[in-house]
Amino acid sequence: VHNFVGERVDGYAQPLCILTRPAAEALHRAQTRLLRQGYSLKVYDCYRPQRAVDHFVRWAEDLDDQRMKAEFYPEVDKTRLFADGYIAEKSGHSRGSTVDLTLVRLPAKPTRPYHPGQPLVSCFAPQDERFPDNSVDMGTGYDCFDTRSHTLDPRIQGNRHANRMLLKNT
């Protein structure tokens, strides 16, 4: 499993995206506009059960578990994950109106699975060095616990900034 906890997350029994009707309708409108421009939305996470949130909290409190640090939070001390807002005891995802998503250029290229033990590369390394993902270059990988992942981080420029603005403004 390729995520910041390094294991399957409690509460996710199936790969489904559950959303409130207004959130689903907004995504549908965005997808329709993006398809006309040669892009598609890629959804990483939708509704998040409280069991999953609790799993994230337990993981964040276990300061000995640093196995995914090199990729997902290379410059953030794990003791700061709550204070910096990367992990919370209550999640907006649990209401079904929050999504984690990105853009994919069409036709979408296939991705390859993560195999435990693969070398971990910083989530803000150049895109061709990070774990392969078929999304457009946003300057960071998915679930990057770093200020570079903030939408308007000034270090993200050029096409990467333009990609972020396309997603934000759609």
C-alpha positions in Angstrom: 0.0 0.0 0.0 1.4 3.3 -1.1 0.3 6.0 1.4 1.8 7.9 4.3 0.9 5.3 6.9 2.4 2.5 4.8 -0.5 0.1 5.3 -4.1 -0.4 4.4 -6.2 2.2 6.2 -9.0 1.1 8.5 -12.6 1.8 7.2 -11.9 1.6 3.5 -13.5 -1.7 2.4 -13.9 -0.9 -1.2 -12.5 1.6 -3.7 -15.7 3.8 -3.8 -16.1 7.6 -3.9 -19.0 8.5 -1.7 -20.1 12.1 -1.8 -22.9 14.4 -0.9 -25.1 15.3 -3.9 -23.8 18.9 -4.1 -20.2 17.7 -4.1 -20.9 15.1 -6.7 -22.7 17.6 -8.9 -19.8 20.1 -8.6 -17.3 17.4 -9.6 -19.5 16.4 -12.6 -19.6 20.1 -13.8 -15.8 20.3 -13.4 -15.2 17.1 -15.2 -17.4 18.2 -18.1 -15.4 21.4 -18.5 -12.0 19.6 -18.1 -12.9 16.9 -20.7 -13.3 19.6 -23.3 -9.8 20.8 -22.6 -8.2 17.3 -22.7 -8.1 16.6 -19.0 -9.8 14.4 -16.5 -10.2 14.6 -12.7 -8.4 11.9 -10.7 -10.0 11.4 -7.3 -7.7 10.0 -4.6 -10.1 10.3 -1.6 -13.7 11.2 -0.9 -15.8 10.3 2.1 -13.5 9.1 4.9 -15.0 7.0 7.6 -14.1 8.0 11.2 -12.3 4.7 11.6 -9.9 5.9 8.9 -9.4 9.2 10.7 -8.8 7.4 13.9 -6.2 5.2 12.2 -4.4 8.3 10.9 -4.4 9.8 14.5 -3.0 6.5 15.9 -0.3 6.5 13.3 0.6 10.2 13.9 0.9 9.6 17.6 3.3 6.6 17.0 6.5 8.6 16.7 8.5 5.4 16.2 6.7 4.7 12.9 8.8 6.7 10.4 8.8 4.1 7.6 7.2 6.5 5.0 8.8 9.7 6.1 11.3 9.9 3.3 8.5 10.3 0.8 5.5 11.8 2.4 6.9 14.2 5.1 10.7 14.4 4.6 11.1 17.9 6.1 8.3 17.8 8.7 8.9 16.4 12.1 6.1 13.9 12.9 5.4 15.7 16.2 4.2 18.7 14.1 1.6 16.8 11.9 -1.4 17.9 14.1 -0.2 21.5 14.8 0.6 22.0 11.1 -2.8 20.7 10.0 -1.8 17.6 8.1 -3.6 15.3 10.5 -6.8 16.1 12.4 -9.0 14.2 14.8 -12.0 15.2 12.8 -11.9 15.4 9.1 -13.9 17.3 6.5 -13.8 14.2 4.5 -16.1 12.5 7.0 -19.0 14.7 5.9 -18.7 13.5 2.3 -18.2 17.0 0.8 -14.4 17.1 0.7 -12.2 15.4 -2.0 -8.5 15.0 -2.7 -8.1 15.2 -6.4 -5.8 16.1 -9.2 -5.7 16.4 -13.0 -4.8 13.8 -15.6 -4.0 14.6 -19.2 -5.9 12.5 -21.6 -5.4 9.9 -22.8 -4.4 8.8 -19.3 -1.2 6.8 -19.1 -1.3 3.6 -17.1 0.2 3.6 -13.6 2.1 0.9 -11.9 1.6 -0.5 -8.4 3.8 0.2 -5.4 5.7 -2.7 -4.1 6.7 -2.5 -0.4 10.4 -2.0 -0.1 10.7 0.1 -3.2 12.9 3.1 -2.6 11.0 6.1 -1.3 11.6 9.5 -3.0 10.7 12.9 -1.5 7.2 14.0 -2.5 8.6 17.3 -3.7 11.4 15.8 -5.9 11.1 16.4 -9.6 8.1 14.5 -11.1 10.2 12.1 -13.0 12.0 11.1 -9.8 8.9 10.6 -7.6 6.7 7.5 -7.5 5.1 7.3 -10.9 1.7 8.7 -11.1 -0.2 9.6 -14.3 -1.3 13.0 -13.0 -0.1 16.3 -14.4 2.9 17.9 -12.5 1.6 19.9 -9.6 5.0 20.3 -8.0 4.4 17.7 -5.3 3.1 14.2 -5.1 -0.2 13.2 -3.5 -0.4 13.5 0.3 2.8 15.5 0.5 3.0 16.9 4.1 5.0 20.0 3.2 4.2 23.6 2.6 5.1 23.1 -1.1 1.8 21.2 -1.3 -0.1 24.4 -0.4 -2.0 25.7 -3.5 -0.3 29.0 -3.7 3.2 28.1 -2.4 5.5 30.6 -4.2 8.1 28.0 -4.9 5.7 26.3 -7.3 6.0 28.1 -10.6 5.6 27.8 -14.4 3.6 24.8 -15.7 3.2 23.3 -12.2 1.6 26.5 -10.9 -0.6 26.7 -14.1 -1.8 23.2 -13.5 -2.7 24.0 -9.9 -4.6 27.1 -11.1 -6.5 25.1 -13.8 -7.6 22.7 -11.1 -8.5 25.4 -8.6 -10.4 27.5 -11.1 -12.4 24.7 -12.8 
